[in-house]
Amino acid sequence: GDAIEVKNQITGQASMLPLAGPANRQGRIAGANAAGAEPEEFSGVIGTSVAKIFGLTAACTGLNERTLKKEGIPYQKVYLSPLSHAGYYPGGEPVTMKLLFSPAGRVLGCQCAGREGVDKRIDVIAAIIKKEGTVSDLANLELCYAPPYSSAKDPVNYAGFLAENVISGRSPIRHWEELREETEESRILLDVRTREEYEEGHLGGSIHIPLDELRERIQEIPEEKEIWIYCQVGLRGYLAQRILMQRRKQKVFN
């Protein structure tokens, strides 16, 4: 198990992944086959692991962005930071997730970090990847809910919702690294945070219109360029995007 190459179930390529879970499964299969049971084959690995780092937990499953680029696999990505459980119940902590998926919606990988509930979210997504599931499968999962443990829309569901919005075109997105590829002549940066947040730090050259003032001040935004909206974590950017997409013909990205 730990001393051999194994097939990556997503890429189909040989890989080195010395993890206890796959190694034990290989041992069980080898033992059963040697003892004359119905022949069984090891299906491969997807790479699911977790680590405790002081008070934080970091976990991942499937492929990361570096591997996807190396293998030349087309992908898209979304980031989100929902609370580990319902916000009105004390003790909720942000769970920061990065979901990777194919343009058609197949889930390719996920990385997650936080103080609470990280491992169970990765375990759920790992099960979907193992069955070659899609972001719609994530969105439609029925997961256990009570305020101390989750939200009515679990972070796993949220990840599926965001990915569906990207694939469908309801919420086109841009990533920070793309700022270096586009010039100010082709796009406008729109900051929709509060004045206090804006004054604490913002991207150079951005227009500042708080979300609550956007409808009344929409005429201040030039119409000939793409609009790239940003906020603190993405929710207000999404709401501003919906407002502008309903009123403008130009391209609007969160």
DOLUMDO-792069 format. One record per residue (C-alpha): residue number from 1; residue in one letter; z, x, y. Coordinates in steps of 0.1 Angstrom, whole numbers, plus 5000, padded with zeros to 4 digits. Each point is the difference from the previous one (the first is absolute). Layout:
// DOLUMDO-792069
   nr  rest     z     x     y
  NUM     A     Z     X     Y
...
END
This chain:
// DOLUMDO-792069
   nr  rest     z     x     y
    1     G  5000  5000  5000
    2     D  5011  5025  5027
    3     A  4980  5028  4986
    4     I  4965  4985  4999
    5     E  4973  4987  5022
    6     V  4997  4962  5001
    7     K  4973  4976  5013
    8     N  5006  4984  5034
    9     Q  4993  4963  4994
   10     I  4986  4995  5035
   11     T  4976  5030  5003
   12     G  4994  5005  4963
   13     Q  5005  5038  5005
   14     A  5024  5023  4982
   15     S  5031  5007  5020
   16     M  5034  5017  4996
   17     L  5029  4976  5004
   18     P  5032  5011  4984
   19     L  5020  4967  5004
   20     A  5026  4988  4975
   21     G  4987  4965  4997
   22     P  4965  5008  4989
   23     A  5013  5028  4978
   24     N  5023  4977  4982
   25     R  4972  4974  4995
   26     Q  4978  5026  4985
   27     G  5028  5010  4976
   28     R  5005  4964  4990
   29     I  4962  4996  4993
   30     A  4997  5033  4982
   31     G  5031  4991  4978
   32     A  4987  4965  4992
   33     N  4965  5013  4991
   34     A  5015  5028  4978
   35     A  5021  4974  4982
   36     G  4970  4979  4991
   37     A  5003  4972  5026
   38     E  4970  4982  5014
   39     P  4981  5028  5018
   40     E  5007  5001  5038
   41     E  4986  5022  5028
   42     F  5017  5012  5032
   43     S  4983  4982  5029
   44     G  5006  5027  5026
   45     V  5022  5004  5030
   46     I  5000  4988  5036
   47     G  5028  5022  5013
   48     T  5031  4980  5009
   49     S  5030  5020  5012
   50     V  5031  4997  5021
   51     A  5024  5024  5016
   52     K  5033  4997  5019
   53     I  5002  5021  5032
   54     F  5036  4998  5013
   55     G  5002  4964  5012
   56     L  4963  4993  4997
   57     T  4978  4990  4970
   58     A  4964  5011  4998
   59     A  4976  4986  4974
   60     C  4963  4999  4992
   61     T  4975  4986  4975
   62     G  4963  5005  4995
   63     L  4979  5023  5021
   64     N  5009  5014  5034
   65     E  4975  5005  5029
   66     R  4995  5037  4993
   67     T  4989  4993  4964
   68     L  4977  4972  5010
   69     K  4983  5022  5025
   70     K  4998  5029  4974
   71     E  4984  4976  4974
   72     G  4977  4984  5025
   73     I  5013  4965  4993
   74     P  4994  4975  5028
   75     Y  5032  4985  5013
   76     Q  5018  4982  5028
   77     K  5037  5001  5010
   78     V  5027  4980  5018
   79     Y  5035  5010  5011
   80     L  5029  4976  5003
   81     S  5038  5001  5006
   82     P  5016  4967  4990
   83     L  5037  4996  4995
   84     S  5013  5004  4965
   85     H  5015  4965  5001
   86     A  5002  4970  5023
   87     G  5007  5011  5036
   88     Y  5027  4974  5006
   89     Y  5020  5013  4971
   90     P  5020  5031  5009
   91     G  4990  5035  4988
   92     G  4962  4998  4999
   93     E  4983  5033  5002
   94     P  4963  5008  5008
   95     V  4978  5007  4970
   96     T  4971  5021  5011
   97     M  4969  4996  4978
   98     K  4965  5014  4999
   99     L  4976  4980  4978
  100     L  4967  5015  4989
  101     F  4972  4977  4986
  102     S  4963  5000  4993
  103     P  4976  4982  5024
  104     A  4997  4972  4974
  105     G  5038  4997  4999
  106     R  5011  5018  4968
  107     V  5035  5016  5005
  108     L  4997  5038  4998
  109     G  5034  5012  5010
  110     C  5031  4996  5021
  111     Q  5027  5022  5015
  112     C  5033  4986  5012
  113     A  5032  5013  5016
  114     G  5032  4984  5012
  115     R  5037  4995  4992
  116     E  4999  4968  4980
  117     G  4976  4983  4976
  118     V  4974  5027  4999
  119     D  4999  5005  4962
  120     K  4995  4963  4992
  121     R  4971  4997  5024
  122     I  4982  5030  4985
  123     D  5008  4987  4964
  124     V  4982  4967  5009
  125     I  4970  5017  5015
  126     A  4998  5024  4970
  127     A  4998  4970  4977
  128     I  4971  4987  5020
  129     I  4982  5034  5000
  130     K  5005  5003  4962
  131     K  4982  4967  4996
  132     E  4972  5010  5025
  133     G  5012  4972  5023
  134     T  4990  4993  5036
  135     V  5016  4996  5034
  136     S  4997  4962  4995
  137     D  5021  5004  4969
  138     L  5027  5016  5022
  139     A  4997  4972  5026
  140     N  5004  4973  4974
  141     L  5028  5015  4979
  142     E  5030  4977  4995
  143     L  5030  5023  5003
  144     C  5037  4992  5000
  145     Y  5015  4992  5033
  146     A  5035  4995  5015
  147     P  5010  5013  5035
  148     P  5021  5029  4987
  149     Y  4971  5013  4979
  150     S  4966  4993  5017
  151     S  4982  4977  5023
  152     A  4980  4969  4993
  153     K  4970  5022  5005
  154     D  5009  5032  4982
  155     P  4988  5034  5013
  156     V  4977  5001  4970
  157     N  4984  4967  5011
  158     Y  4998  5013  5036
  159     A  4981  5030  4988
  160     G  4975  4977  4982
  161     F  4997  4978  5031
  162     L  4992  5030  5023
  163     A  4974  5014  4976
  164     E  4984  4965  4996
  165     N  4997  4998  5038
  166     V  4983  5033  5002
  167     I  4975  4993  4972
  168     S  4992  4965  5013
  169     G  4994  5013  5036
  170     R  5028  4978  5013
  171     S  5018  5031  5013
  172     P  4977  5031  5003
  173     I  5021  5031  5004
  174     R  4998  5036  5012
  175     H  5022  5029  4991
  176     W  5015  5027  5023
  177     E  4978  5027  4987
  178     E  4970  4981  5012
  179     L  5011  5005  5036
  180     R  4986  5035  4997
  181     E  4966  4987  4989
  182     E  4994  4975  5028
  183     T  4996  5007  5037
  184     E  5016  4980  5028
  185     E  4965  4989  5011
  186     S  4997  4980  4968
  187     R  5034  4984  4997
  188     I  5031  4987  5019
  189     L  5036  5006  4989
  190     L  5022  4970  5006
  191     D  5038  5003  4997
  192     V  5016  4966  4996
  193     R  5037  5011  4998
  194     T  5026  4993  5026
  195     R  5002  5019  5033
  196     E  5031  5018  4988
  197     E  4983  5012  4968
  198     Y  4969  5010  5020
  199     E  5020  5021  5025
  200     E  5017  5018  4971
  201     G  4967  5013  4988
  202     H  4964  4989  4995
  203     L  4965  5012  4991
  204     G  4982  5016  5029
  205     G  4974  4979  5017
  206     S  5012  4967  4986
  207     I  5001  4967  5018
  208     H  5034  4983  4999
  209     I  5002  4962  4997
  210     P  5031  4987  4982
  211     L  4992  4975  4973
  212     D  5018  4972  5018
  213     E  4977  5005  5030
  214     L  4967  5005  4982
  215     R  4986  4965  5003
  216     E  5006  4999  5038
  217     R  4987  5036  5006
  218     I  4971  5001  4975
  219     Q  4975  5004  5029
  220     E  5014  5034  5007
  221     I  4984  5013  4967
  222     P  4964  5013  5004
  223     E  4976  4982  4977
  224     E  4974  5026  4993
  225     K  5021  5023  4977
  226     E  5018  4997  4967
  227     I  5037  4991  5003
  228     W  5025  5020  4979
  229     I  5034  4984  5002
  230     Y  5033  5016  4991
  231     C  5037  4991  5001
  232     Q  5031  5014  4982
  233     V  4994  4990  4964
  234     G  4969  4978  5000
  235     L  5012  4963  5002
  236     R  4995  4996  5038
  237     G  4967  5019  4997
  238     Y  4989  4974  4974
  239     L  5010  4971  5022
  240     A  4982  5015  5030
  241     Q  4970  5006  4978
  242     R  4998  4963  4990
  243     I  5002  4989  5036
  244     L  4972  5024  5011
  245     M  4978  4993  4970
  246     Q  5001  4963  5008
  247     R  4990  5006  5037
  248     R  4977  5030  4999
  249     K  4968  5009  4983
  250     Q  5007  5037  5000
  251     K  5015  5019  4971
  252     V  5038  5000  4999
  253     F  5021  5022  4977
  254     N  5037  5003  4993
END
